[in-house]
Amino acid sequence: MTTHVHLIRHAKAKSRTEWTEPDDRRPLTKRGRGEAVSLAQRLEADAPGRLVSSPFLRCTQTLEPLALTLDLPIETTELLAEGADGSAALDLMTMLARGESIACCTHGDVLYDAMRALTASGVRLEGPLDVPVASTWVLDIDGGRVVGGAFLEQPPR
């Protein structure tokens, strides 16, 4: 049985250079909040059974509209935090996606690392190996491993 992992890069956050507080507390911008709502509308149809996020505020805020729509909690893990290892993040996602689709929100560096690991292992990915803010990779999971994936561009704002 094939399930899906919706691997999302967080929506547009406030500028890193202008933010004076700890980076893990950097919130979404107004545009980012709109992107989060659009992502929720896009993912609602697949009805992921679990929402897992980096503990960074910009990631949890990206999943909040979907959490409200689906009445699900947002679980957090350091395995999706900025600077985490993409291969370890993939291992977590494939383990969690057994039997149900999930949505995960992470950071660009983790996503790039995960995409490189997948292509290096021979997984066929459809789309550019690009991960702009609020974009999503839909990974097909079968037998506890990623067997394919497709890129979804940023939703309209």
DSSP file (Angstrom, degrees, kcal/mol; ACC not computed):
  #  RESIDUE AA STRUCTURE BP1 BP2  ACC     N-H-->O    O-->H-N    N-H-->O    O-->H-N    TCO  KAPPA ALPHA  PHI   PSI    X-CA   Y-CA   Z-CA
    1    1 A M              0   0    0      0, 0.0   142,-0.4     0, 0.0     2,-0.4   0.000 360.0 360.0 360.0 125.4    0.0    0.0    0.0
    2    2 A T        +     0   0    0    140,-0.1     2,-0.3   141,-0.1   140,-0.2  -0.707 360.0 179.7 -88.0 131.7    1.5    3.3   -1.1
    3    3 A T  E     -A  141   0A   0    138,-2.4   138,-3.1    -2,-0.4     2,-0.4  -0.742  19.6-122.7-119.3 173.0    1.2    6.3    1.3
    4    4 A H  E     -A  140   0A   0     -2,-0.3    98,-2.3   136,-0.2     2,-0.5  -0.922   9.4-158.6-122.9 144.5    2.4    9.8    0.9
    5    5 A V  E     -Ab 139 102A   0    134,-2.2   134,-3.0    -2,-0.4     2,-1.0  -0.991  13.2-153.7-112.9 120.7    4.7   12.1    2.8
    6    6 A H  E     -Ab 138 103A   0     96,-2.7    98,-3.1    -2,-0.5     2,-0.8  -0.842  13.6-164.5 -92.1 103.4    4.1   15.8    2.0
    7    7 A L  E     -Ab 137 104A   0    130,-3.3   130,-2.6    -2,-1.0     2,-0.4  -0.821  12.1-171.0 -97.4 109.0    7.5   17.3    2.7
    8    8 A I  E     -Ab 136 105A   0     96,-3.4    98,-2.8    -2,-0.8     2,-0.5  -0.802  23.1-141.6-108.5 135.6    7.0   21.0    2.9
    9    9 A R  E     - b   0 106A   0    126,-2.4   125,-1.2    -2,-0.4    98,-0.2  -0.832  46.5 -97.2 -87.6 135.1    9.5   23.8    3.2
   10   10 A H        -     0   0    0     96,-2.1   124,-1.4    -2,-0.5   125,-0.2  -0.019  42.5-102.4 -50.9 154.8    8.2   26.4    5.6
   11   11 A A        -     0   0    0     47,-0.5    21,-0.1   122,-0.2     2,-0.1  -0.102  62.3 -52.6 -71.2 175.7    6.3   29.4    4.2
   12   12 A K        -     0   0    0    121,-0.1    17,-2.3    19,-0.1    20,-0.3  -0.297  63.3-166.6 -58.9 122.3    7.9   32.9    3.9
   13   13 A A  B     -G   28   0B   0     15,-0.3    15,-0.3     1,-0.2     3,-0.1  -0.645  31.6 -79.4-106.4 165.0    9.4   34.0    7.2
   14   14 A K        -     0   0    0     13,-2.6    -1,-0.2    -2,-0.2     5,-0.1  -0.213  68.5 -76.1 -57.5 155.1   10.6   37.4    8.4
   15   15 A S     >  -     0   0    0      1,-0.1     4,-1.2    -3,-0.1     3,-0.3  -0.309  32.3-143.9 -61.3 130.8   14.1   38.3    7.2
   16   16 A R  T  4 S+     0   0    0      1,-0.2     3,-0.2     2,-0.2    -1,-0.1   0.868 100.6  52.4 -61.6 -37.8   16.9   36.6    9.0
   17   17 A T  T  4 S+     0   0    0      1,-0.2    -1,-0.2     3,-0.0    -2,-0.1   0.773 113.2  42.9 -73.8 -25.1   19.1   39.7    8.8
   18   18 A E  T  4 S+     0   0    0     -3,-0.3     2,-0.4     2,-0.0    -1,-0.2   0.591  92.0  96.4 -94.8 -11.5   16.4   42.0   10.4
   19   19 A W     <  -     0   0    0     -4,-1.2     4,-0.1    -3,-0.2     7,-0.1  -0.674  47.3-178.0 -84.1 126.7   15.3   39.5   13.1
   20   20 A T        +     0   0    0     -2,-0.4    -1,-0.1     2,-0.1     3,-0.1   0.549  57.4  76.0-103.8  -9.4   17.0   40.3   16.4
   21   21 A E  S    S-     0   0    0      1,-0.2     5,-0.1     2,-0.1    -2,-0.0  -0.354 104.0 -56.1 -92.4 177.3   15.6   37.5   18.6
   22   22 A P    >   -     0   0    0      0, 0.0     3,-2.0     0, 0.0    -1,-0.2  -0.273  50.6-126.3 -56.0 138.7   16.6   33.8   18.5
   23   23 A D  G >  S+     0   0    0      1,-0.3     3,-1.9     2,-0.2    -2,-0.1   0.802 105.9  65.5 -60.7 -31.5   16.2   32.4   15.0
   24   24 A D  G 3  S+     0   0    0      1,-0.3    33,-2.8    32,-0.1    -1,-0.3   0.650 101.3  52.4 -67.9 -10.8   14.0   29.5   16.1
   25   25 A R  G <  S+     0   0    0     -3,-2.0    -1,-0.3    31,-0.2    -2,-0.2   0.303  76.4 126.7-102.4   6.7   11.4   32.1   17.1
   26   26 A R    <   -     0   0    0     -3,-1.9    32,-0.6    -4,-0.1   -10,-0.1  -0.535  49.9-150.8 -71.0 119.5   11.4   33.9   13.7
   27   27 A P        -     0   0    0      0, 0.0   -13,-2.6     0, 0.0    31,-0.1  -0.241  17.8 -87.7 -88.6 174.5    7.7   33.9   12.6
   28   28 A L  B     -G   13   0B   0    -15,-0.3   -15,-0.3    29,-0.2     2,-0.1  -0.421  39.4-123.6 -72.9 154.2    6.0   33.9    9.2
   29   29 A T     >  -     0   0    0    -17,-2.3     4,-2.3    -2,-0.1     5,-0.2  -0.303  36.1 -94.1 -82.8 177.7    5.4   37.2    7.3
   30   30 A K  H  > S+     0   0    0      2,-0.2     4,-1.8     1,-0.2     5,-0.1   0.924 131.6  49.8 -60.2 -43.7    1.9   38.2    6.2
   31   31 A R  H  > S+     0   0    0      1,-0.2     4,-2.3     2,-0.2    -1,-0.2   0.916 109.1  52.7 -59.6 -43.2    2.7   36.6    2.8
   32   32 A G  H  > S+     0   0    0    -20,-0.3     4,-2.3     1,-0.2    -2,-0.2   0.873 105.5  53.2 -62.2 -38.9    3.9   33.5    4.6
   33   33 A R  H  X S+     0   0    0     -4,-2.3     4,-1.8     2,-0.2    -1,-0.2   0.892 109.5  49.5 -64.2 -37.9    0.6   33.2    6.6
   34   34 A G  H  X S+     0   0    0     -4,-1.8     4,-2.2     2,-0.2    -2,-0.2   0.895 109.5  51.3 -65.1 -40.1   -1.3   33.4    3.3
   35   35 A E  H  X S+     0   0    0     -4,-2.3     4,-2.6     1,-0.2    -2,-0.2   0.887 107.1  54.2 -63.2 -38.2    0.9   30.7    1.8
   36   36 A A  H  X S+     0   0    0     -4,-2.3     4,-2.1     2,-0.2    -1,-0.2   0.896 108.5  48.5 -63.5 -40.2    0.2   28.5    4.9
   37   37 A V  H  X S+     0   0    0     -4,-1.8     4,-2.1     2,-0.2    -1,-0.2   0.920 111.9  49.2 -65.2 -43.6   -3.5   28.8    4.3
   38   38 A S  H  X S+     0   0    0     -4,-2.2     4,-2.0     1,-0.2    -2,-0.2   0.889 109.3  52.3 -63.8 -39.2   -3.1   28.0    0.6
   39   39 A L  H  X S+     0   0    0     -4,-2.6     4,-2.6     2,-0.2     5,-0.2   0.915 108.0  51.8 -61.5 -42.4   -1.0   24.9    1.6
   40   40 A A  H  X S+     0   0    0     -4,-2.1     4,-1.8     1,-0.2    -2,-0.2   0.911 109.0  49.9 -61.0 -42.1   -3.7   23.8    3.9
   41   41 A Q  H  < S+     0   0    0     -4,-2.1     4,-0.5     1,-0.2    -1,-0.2   0.884 113.1  47.2 -64.0 -37.7   -6.3   24.1    1.2
   42   42 A R  H  < S+     0   0    0     -4,-2.0     3,-0.4     1,-0.2     4,-0.3   0.897 118.0  40.0 -69.7 -41.1   -4.1   22.1   -1.2
   43   43 A L  H >X S+     0   0    0     -4,-2.6     4,-0.9     1,-0.2     3,-0.8   0.640  92.3  84.9 -87.6 -14.9   -3.3   19.3    1.3
   44   44 A E  G >< S+     0   0    0     -4,-1.8     3,-0.7     1,-0.2    -1,-0.2   0.864  84.6  58.9 -55.1 -39.2   -6.8   19.0    2.9
   45   45 A A  G 34 S+     0   0    0     -4,-0.5    -1,-0.2    -3,-0.4    -2,-0.1   0.849 105.1  48.4 -62.9 -35.2   -8.0   16.6    0.2
   46   46 A D  G <4 S-     0   0    0     -3,-0.8    -1,-0.3    -4,-0.3    55,-0.2   0.664  96.1-152.7 -79.2 -15.0   -5.2   14.1    0.9
   47   47 A A    <<  -     0   0    0     -4,-0.9    54,-0.2    -3,-0.7    -3,-0.1   0.907   7.8-147.1  44.9  63.0   -6.1   14.3    4.6
   48   48 A P        -     0   0    0      0, 0.0    54,-0.2     0, 0.0    -1,-0.1  -0.308   3.1-144.2 -56.3 142.4   -2.8   13.4    6.2
   49   49 A G  S    S+     0   0    0     52,-2.6     2,-0.3     1,-0.1    53,-0.2   0.521  79.3  35.2 -87.9  -5.6   -3.3   11.6    9.4
   50   50 A R  E     -c  102   0A   0     51,-0.7    53,-2.3    22,-0.1     2,-0.5  -0.996  62.2-154.6-150.5 141.9   -0.3   13.1   11.1
   51   51 A L  E     +cd 103  74A   0     22,-0.6    24,-2.9    -2,-0.3     2,-0.4  -0.980  18.0 178.9-120.6 122.4    1.5   16.5   11.1
   52   52 A V  E     +cd 104  75A   0     51,-2.7    53,-1.9    -2,-0.5     2,-0.3  -0.979   8.0 172.7-128.9 136.0    5.1   16.6   12.1
   53   53 A S  E     -cd 105  76A   0     22,-2.8    24,-2.2    -2,-0.4    27,-0.2  -0.933  40.0 -98.3-141.2 156.8    7.3   19.7   12.1
   54   54 A S        -     0   0    0     51,-1.8     6,-0.2    26,-0.3    24,-0.2  -0.460  44.4-120.0 -59.0 148.6   10.6   21.2   13.0
   55   55 A P  S    S+     0   0    0      0, 0.0    -1,-0.1     0, 0.0    23,-0.1   0.588  79.8 115.3 -73.8  -6.7   10.2   22.9   16.4
   56   56 A F  S >> S-     0   0    0      1,-0.1     4,-1.9     2,-0.0     3,-1.2  -0.395  75.7-123.9 -65.1 138.8   11.1   26.3   14.8
   57   57 A L  H 3> S+     0   0    0    -33,-2.8     4,-2.9     1,-0.3     5,-0.3   0.850 107.6  59.0 -54.5 -41.8    8.1   28.7   14.9
   58   58 A R  H 3> S+     0   0    0    -32,-0.6     4,-1.0     1,-0.2   -47,-0.5   0.818 108.8  46.3 -62.5 -28.7    8.1   29.3   11.1
   59   59 A C  H <> S+     0   0    0     -3,-1.2     4,-1.4     2,-0.2    -2,-0.2   0.923 113.1  46.2 -77.8 -46.6    7.5   25.6   10.5
   60   60 A T  H  X S+     0   0    0     -4,-1.9     4,-1.1     1,-0.2     3,-0.2   0.898 112.0  52.8 -64.3 -37.1    4.8   25.1   13.1
   61   61 A Q  H  < S+     0   0    0     -4,-2.9    -1,-0.2    -5,-0.2     3,-0.2   0.851 103.7  57.9 -65.3 -32.3    3.1   28.2   11.9
   62   62 A T  H  < S+     0   0    0     -4,-1.0     4,-0.3    -5,-0.3    -1,-0.2   0.866 112.3  40.3 -63.6 -35.9    3.2   26.8    8.3
   63   63 A L  H  X S+     0   0    0     -4,-1.4     4,-2.6    -3,-0.2     3,-0.3   0.605  91.4  90.9 -88.6 -12.0    1.2   23.7    9.5
   64   64 A E  H  X S+     0   0    0     -4,-1.1     4,-2.4     1,-0.2     5,-0.2   0.893  84.9  49.7 -55.6 -47.1   -1.2   25.6   11.8
   65   65 A P  H  > S+     0   0    0      0, 0.0     4,-2.2     0, 0.0    -1,-0.2   0.905 114.0  46.8 -60.7 -37.9   -4.0   26.2    9.2
   66   66 A L  H  > S+     0   0    0     -4,-0.3     4,-2.7    -3,-0.3     5,-0.2   0.896 110.1  53.4 -67.7 -40.0   -3.9   22.5    8.2
   67   67 A A  H  X>S+     0   0    0     -4,-2.6     5,-1.8     1,-0.2     4,-1.1   0.903 111.1  46.6 -60.7 -41.5   -3.9   21.4   11.8
   68   68 A L  H  <5S+     0   0    0     -4,-2.4    -2,-0.2    -5,-0.2    -1,-0.2   0.916 113.2  48.9 -66.5 -42.9   -7.0   23.5   12.4
   69   69 A T  H  <5S+     0   0    0     -4,-2.2    -2,-0.2     1,-0.2    -1,-0.2   0.908 121.9  33.3 -62.9 -43.1   -8.7   22.2    9.3
   70   70 A L  H  <5S-     0   0    0     -4,-2.7    -1,-0.2    -5,-0.1    -2,-0.2   0.482 103.7-126.1 -94.0  -3.8   -8.0   18.5   10.1
   71   71 A D  T  <5 +     0   0    0     -4,-1.1    -3,-0.2     1,-0.2    -4,-0.1   0.942  62.8 138.9  54.9  51.9   -8.3   18.9   13.9
   72   72 A L      < -     0   0    0     -5,-1.8    -1,-0.2    -6,-0.2     2,-0.1  -0.920  53.3-118.3-122.9 148.7   -4.8   17.4   14.4
   73   73 A P        -     0   0    0      0, 0.0     2,-0.7     0, 0.0   -22,-0.6  -0.453  25.9-121.4 -76.8 159.8   -2.0   18.3   16.7
   74   74 A I  E     -d   51   0A   0     -2,-0.1     2,-0.3   -24,-0.1   -22,-0.2  -0.924  25.6-156.8-102.5 115.4    1.4   19.4   15.4
   75   75 A E  E     -d   52   0A   0    -24,-2.9   -22,-2.8    -2,-0.7     2,-0.3  -0.688   9.6-150.6 -87.8 144.8    4.1   17.1   16.6
   76   76 A T  E     +d   53   0A   0     -2,-0.3     2,-0.3   -24,-0.2   -22,-0.2  -0.893  16.6 176.2-119.7 151.3    7.6   18.5   16.7
   77   77 A T    >   -     0   0    0    -24,-2.2     3,-1.5    -2,-0.3     4,-0.2  -0.989  36.1-134.9-150.6 141.4   11.0   16.8   16.3
   78   78 A E  G >  S+     0   0    0     -2,-0.3     3,-1.2     1,-0.3   -24,-0.1   0.679  99.6  79.1 -65.9 -18.1   14.6   18.1   16.1
   79   79 A L  G 3  S+     0   0    0      1,-0.3    -1,-0.3   -26,-0.1   -25,-0.1   0.652  99.8  40.4 -66.3 -13.6   15.1   15.6   13.2
   80   80 A L  G <  S+     0   0    0     -3,-1.5    27,-0.5   -27,-0.2   -26,-0.3   0.359  93.3 115.4-110.7   1.6   13.4   18.2   11.0
   81   81 A A  S X  S-     0   0    0     -3,-1.2     3,-2.3    -4,-0.2    26,-0.1  -0.254  82.6 -78.7 -70.5 158.1   15.0   21.3   12.6
   82   82 A E  T 3  S+     0   0    0      1,-0.3    -1,-0.2    24,-0.1     3,-0.1  -0.321 121.4  25.2 -55.6 135.5   17.4   23.5   10.6
   83   83 A G  T 3  S+     0   0    0      1,-0.3    -1,-0.3    -3,-0.1    -2,-0.1   0.349  91.7 135.4  89.2  -5.9   20.8   21.9   10.4
   84   84 A A    <   -     0   0    0     -3,-2.3     2,-0.4     1,-0.1    -1,-0.3  -0.281  65.7 -93.9 -72.7 162.4   19.4   18.4   10.8
   85   85 A D     >  -     0   0    0      1,-0.1     4,-2.1    -3,-0.1     5,-0.2  -0.654  25.4-146.9 -79.8 124.8   20.6   15.5    8.6
   86   86 A G  H  > S+     0   0    0     -2,-0.4     4,-2.3     1,-0.2    -1,-0.1   0.843  97.6  54.1 -61.7 -36.0   18.3   15.0    5.6
   87   87 A S  H  > S+     0   0    0      2,-0.2     4,-2.2     1,-0.2    -1,-0.2   0.901 109.0  48.0 -66.4 -40.4   18.8   11.2    5.6
   88   88 A A  H  > S+     0   0    0      2,-0.2     4,-2.2     1,-0.2    -2,-0.2   0.884 110.4  52.6 -66.0 -37.8   17.8   10.9    9.2
   89   89 A A  H  X S+     0   0    0     -4,-2.1     4,-2.4     2,-0.2    -2,-0.2   0.913 109.1  49.6 -63.0 -42.1   14.7   13.1    8.4
   90   90 A L  H  X S+     0   0    0     -4,-2.3     4,-2.7     2,-0.2     5,-0.3   0.907 108.3  52.9 -62.5 -42.4   13.8   10.7    5.6
   91   91 A D  H  X S+     0   0    0     -4,-2.2     4,-1.9     1,-0.2    -1,-0.2   0.925 110.5  48.1 -59.0 -44.7   14.2    7.7    7.8
   92   92 A L  H  X S+     0   0    0     -4,-2.2     4,-2.5     1,-0.2    -2,-0.2   0.937 112.3  48.7 -60.2 -47.9   11.8    9.3   10.3
   93   93 A M  H  X S+     0   0    0     -4,-2.4     4,-1.8     1,-0.2    -2,-0.2   0.901 110.8  48.7 -63.9 -42.3    9.2   10.1    7.6
   94   94 A T  H  < S+     0   0    0     -4,-2.7    -1,-0.2     1,-0.2    -2,-0.2   0.874 112.4  49.7 -67.2 -34.4    9.2    6.7    6.1
   95   95 A M  H >< S+     0   0    0     -4,-1.9     3,-0.9    -5,-0.3    -2,-0.2   0.921 113.9  45.0 -66.7 -43.2    8.8    5.1    9.5
   96   96 A L  H 3< S+     0   0    0     -4,-2.5    -2,-0.2     1,-0.2    -1,-0.2   0.765 104.2  64.3 -72.5 -24.9    5.9    7.5   10.4
   97   97 A A  T ><  +     0   0    0     -4,-1.8     2,-0.8    -5,-0.2     3,-0.6   0.306  66.5 127.4 -86.0  10.3    4.1    7.0    7.0
   98   98 A R  T <  S-     0   0    0     -3,-0.9   -96,-0.1     1,-0.2     3,-0.0  -0.564  89.7  -7.3 -70.9 111.3    3.4    3.4    7.4
   99   99 A G  T 3  S+     0   0    0     -2,-0.8     2,-0.3   -98,-0.2    -1,-0.2   0.251 130.5  53.7  90.7 -13.1   -0.3    3.0    6.8
  100  100 A E  S <  S-     0   0    0     -3,-0.6     2,-0.1    -4,-0.1   -97,-0.1  -0.997  80.1-110.1-152.5 149.9   -1.2    6.7    6.6
  101  101 A S        -     0   0    0     -2,-0.3   -52,-2.6   -54,-0.2   -51,-0.7  -0.478  36.9-167.6 -73.9 148.8   -0.1    9.8    4.7
  102  102 A I  E     -bc   5  50A   0    -98,-2.3   -96,-2.7   -54,-0.2     2,-0.4  -0.925  17.4-139.6-134.0 160.0    1.7   12.5    6.7
  103  103 A A  E     -bc   6  51A   0    -53,-2.3   -51,-2.7    -2,-0.3     2,-0.4  -0.990  21.1-173.4-120.2 130.9    2.7   16.1    6.3
  104  104 A C  E     -bc   7  52A   0    -98,-3.1   -96,-3.4    -2,-0.4     2,-0.5  -0.969   9.6-156.1-125.5 138.9    6.1   17.3    7.5
  105  105 A C  E     +bc   8  53A   0    -53,-1.9   -51,-1.8    -2,-0.4     2,-0.2  -0.964  28.2 144.4-118.4 130.6    7.4   20.8    7.6
  106  106 A T  E     -b    9   0A   0    -98,-2.8   -96,-2.1    -2,-0.5     2,-0.2  -0.620  42.6 -79.0-142.8-161.6   11.1   21.5    7.6
  107  107 A H     >  -     0   0    0    -27,-0.5     4,-2.4   -98,-0.2     3,-0.2  -0.691  38.7-105.9-113.4 161.3   13.8   23.9    6.3
  108  108 A G  H  > S+     0   0    0     -2,-0.2     4,-2.9     1,-0.2     5,-0.2   0.872 116.5  52.6 -55.4 -43.0   15.5   24.3    3.0
  109  109 A D  H  > S+     0   0    0      1,-0.2     4,-2.1     2,-0.2    -1,-0.2   0.900 111.6  45.7 -64.3 -39.5   18.8   22.8    4.1
  110  110 A V  H  > S+     0   0    0     -3,-0.2     4,-2.4     2,-0.2    -1,-0.2   0.909 114.1  49.3 -68.4 -41.9   17.2   19.6    5.4
  111  111 A L  H  X S+     0   0    0     -4,-2.4     4,-2.7     2,-0.2     5,-0.2   0.933 110.8  48.8 -63.6 -46.7   15.0   19.4    2.2
  112  112 A Y  H  X S+     0   0    0     -4,-2.9     4,-2.4     1,-0.2    -1,-0.2   0.930 112.6  49.3 -57.8 -45.2   18.0   19.8   -0.1
  113  113 A D  H  X S+     0   0    0     -4,-2.1     4,-2.1    -5,-0.2    -1,-0.2   0.901 111.5  48.9 -61.6 -42.2   19.9   17.2    1.8
  114  114 A A  H  X S+     0   0    0     -4,-2.4     4,-2.3     2,-0.2    -1,-0.2   0.908 110.8  49.9 -64.9 -42.7   17.0   14.8    1.7
  115  115 A M  H  X S+     0   0    0     -4,-2.7     4,-2.5     1,-0.2     5,-0.2   0.898 110.3  50.4 -64.7 -40.2   16.5   15.3   -2.1
  116  116 A R  H  X S+     0   0    0     -4,-2.4     4,-2.4    -5,-0.2    -1,-0.2   0.916 110.4  50.1 -62.6 -42.5   20.3   14.6   -2.7
  117  117 A A  H  X S+     0   0    0     -4,-2.1     4,-1.3     2,-0.2    -2,-0.2   0.904 111.6  48.6 -63.3 -40.9   20.1   11.4   -0.6
  118  118 A L  H  <>S+     0   0    0     -4,-2.3     5,-2.3     2,-0.2     3,-0.3   0.940 113.2  45.2 -65.6 -47.2   17.1   10.2   -2.6
  119  119 A T  H ><5S+     0   0    0     -4,-2.5     3,-1.4     1,-0.2    -1,-0.2   0.887 110.3  55.2 -65.9 -36.4   18.6   10.9   -6.0
  120  120 A A  H 3<5S+     0   0    0     -4,-2.4    -1,-0.2     1,-0.3    -2,-0.2   0.806 106.4  52.1 -64.4 -28.5   21.9    9.3   -4.9
  121  121 A S  T 3<5S-     0   0    0     -4,-1.3    -1,-0.3    -3,-0.3    -2,-0.2   0.413 124.1-104.6 -89.2   3.1   20.0    6.1   -4.0
  122  122 A G  T < 5 +     0   0    0     -3,-1.4     2,-0.3     1,-0.3    -3,-0.2   0.550  65.7 153.3  91.3   7.8   18.3    6.0   -7.4
  123  123 A V      < -     0   0    0     -5,-2.3     2,-0.6    -6,-0.2    -1,-0.3  -0.549  45.3-125.4 -72.4 132.5   14.8    7.2   -6.5
  124  124 A R        -     0   0    0     23,-0.4    25,-1.1    -2,-0.3     2,-0.5  -0.690  28.5-170.9 -82.7 121.6   13.1    8.9   -9.4
  125  125 A L  E     -e  149   0A   0     -2,-0.6     2,-0.7    23,-0.2    25,-0.2  -0.956  13.9-144.1-116.0 130.5   11.9   12.4   -8.6
  126  126 A E  E     +e  150   0A   0     23,-3.2    25,-2.4    -2,-0.5    -2,-0.0  -0.837  64.8  26.0 -97.9 116.6    9.7   14.3  -10.9
  127  127 A G  S    S-     0   0    0     -2,-0.7     2,-0.1    23,-0.2    -2,-0.1  -0.571  99.7 -42.1 124.5 172.4   10.4   18.0  -11.0
  128  128 A P        -     0   0    0      0, 0.0     2,-2.6     0, 0.0    -2,-0.1  -0.441  51.1-120.0 -72.5 144.5   13.3   20.4  -10.3
  129  129 A L  S    S+     0   0    0     -2,-0.1     2,-0.3    -4,-0.1    -2,-0.0  -0.363  76.3 122.5 -80.5  61.8   15.4   19.7   -7.3
  130  130 A D        -     0   0    0     -2,-2.6     0, 0.0     2,-0.0     0, 0.0  -0.905  45.1-168.4-123.5 148.7   14.4   23.1   -6.0
  131  131 A V        +     0   0    0     -2,-0.3     3,-0.1    20,-0.1   -19,-0.1  -0.471  12.6 176.1-140.1  68.0   12.7   23.9   -2.8
  132  132 A P    >   -     0   0    0      0, 0.0     3,-1.8     0, 0.0  -123,-0.3  -0.272  51.3 -70.8 -66.1 162.2   11.5   27.5   -2.6
  133  133 A V  T 3  S+     0   0    0      1,-0.3  -122,-0.2  -125,-0.1  -123,-0.2  -0.200 120.8  15.8 -53.9 143.9    9.5   28.6    0.5
  134  134 A A  T 3  S+     0   0    0   -124,-1.4    -1,-0.3  -125,-1.2     2,-0.2   0.577  95.3 130.8  66.9  13.9    6.1   27.0    0.7
  135  135 A S    <   -     0   0    0     -3,-1.8  -126,-2.4  -125,-0.2     2,-0.4  -0.552  43.1-148.2 -91.1 165.2    6.8   24.4   -1.9
  136  136 A T  E     -AF   8 152A   0     16,-2.4    16,-3.3  -128,-0.2     2,-0.5  -0.988  13.0-154.3-136.9 140.0    6.1   20.7   -1.3
  137  137 A W  E     -AF   7 151A   0   -130,-2.6  -130,-3.3    -2,-0.4     2,-0.8  -0.975  15.4-152.0-107.1 126.4    7.6   17.4   -2.4
  138  138 A V  E     -AF   6 150A   0     12,-3.0    12,-2.0    -2,-0.5     2,-0.5  -0.881  16.3-163.2 -98.8 110.0    5.1   14.6   -2.4
  139  139 A L  E     -AF   5 149A   0   -134,-3.0  -134,-2.2    -2,-0.8     2,-0.5  -0.806  12.5-137.7 -98.7 131.4    7.0   11.4   -1.7
  140  140 A D  E     -AF   4 148A   0      8,-2.8     7,-2.8    -2,-0.5     8,-0.9  -0.771  19.8-162.8 -88.1 124.7    5.5    8.0   -2.4
  141  141 A I  E     +AF   3 146A   0   -138,-3.1  -138,-2.4    -2,-0.5     2,-0.4  -0.937  16.1 165.4-113.0 126.7    6.2    5.5    0.3
  142  142 A D  E >   - F   0 145A   0      3,-2.6     3,-0.9    -2,-0.5  -140,-0.1  -0.985  69.5  -2.2-141.4 128.9    5.9    1.8   -0.3
  143  143 A G  T 3  S-     0   0    0   -142,-0.4     3,-0.1    -2,-0.4    -1,-0.1   0.816 129.9 -56.2  62.9  30.8    7.2   -1.0    1.9
  144  144 A G  T 3  S+     0   0    0      1,-0.2     2,-0.3   -50,-0.1    -1,-0.2   0.672 119.6  89.8  77.5  16.5    8.8    1.5    4.3
  145  145 A R  E <  S- F   0 142A   0     -3,-0.9    -3,-2.6   -51,-0.1     2,-0.4  -0.985  82.4-101.6-143.4 156.8   10.9    3.2    1.6
  146  146 A V  E     + F   0 141A   0     -2,-0.3    -5,-0.2    -5,-0.2     3,-0.1  -0.630  35.8 172.5 -76.1 125.9   10.6    6.1   -0.8
  147  147 A V  E     -     0   0A   0     -7,-2.8   -23,-0.4    -2,-0.4     2,-0.3   0.463  62.5 -19.7-113.4  -6.2    9.8    4.8   -4.3
  148  148 A G  E     - F   0 140A   0     -8,-0.9    -8,-2.8   -25,-0.1    -1,-0.3  -0.964  56.0-158.8 177.8 173.0    9.2    8.1   -6.1
  149  149 A G  E     -eF 125 139A   0    -25,-1.1   -23,-3.2    -2,-0.3     2,-0.4  -0.978   5.7-151.4-167.7 156.5    8.3   11.7   -5.6
  150  150 A A  E     -eF 126 138A   0    -12,-2.0   -12,-3.0    -2,-0.3     2,-0.4  -0.996  20.5-126.1-137.7 142.2    6.9   14.8   -7.3
  151  151 A F  E     - F   0 137A   0    -25,-2.4     2,-0.5    -2,-0.4   -14,-0.2  -0.684  16.7-164.1 -88.7 135.1    7.4   18.5   -6.8
  152  152 A L  E     - F   0 136A   0    -16,-3.3   -16,-2.4    -2,-0.4   -25,-0.0  -0.985  19.8-132.8-117.2 122.9    4.6   20.9   -6.2
  153  153 A E        -     0   0    0     -2,-0.5   -17,-0.1   -18,-0.2   -19,-0.0  -0.071  43.9 -65.7 -65.4 172.2    5.3   24.6   -6.6
  154  154 A Q        -     0   0    0    -19,-0.1   -19,-0.2   -21,-0.1    -1,-0.2  -0.282  59.2-112.3 -54.6 140.9    4.3   27.2   -4.1
  155  155 A P        -     0   0    0      0, 0.0  -116,-0.1     0, 0.0    -1,-0.1  -0.385  42.7 -86.4 -71.0 157.7    0.6   27.6   -3.9
  156  156 A P              0   0    0      0, 0.0  -118,-0.1     0, 0.0  -117,-0.0  -0.365 360.0 360.0 -62.2 146.1   -0.9   30.8   -5.2
  157  157 A R              0   0    0     -3,-0.1  -120,-0.1  -119,-0.1  -119,-0.0   0.437 360.0 360.0 -92.6 360.0   -0.9   33.5   -2.5
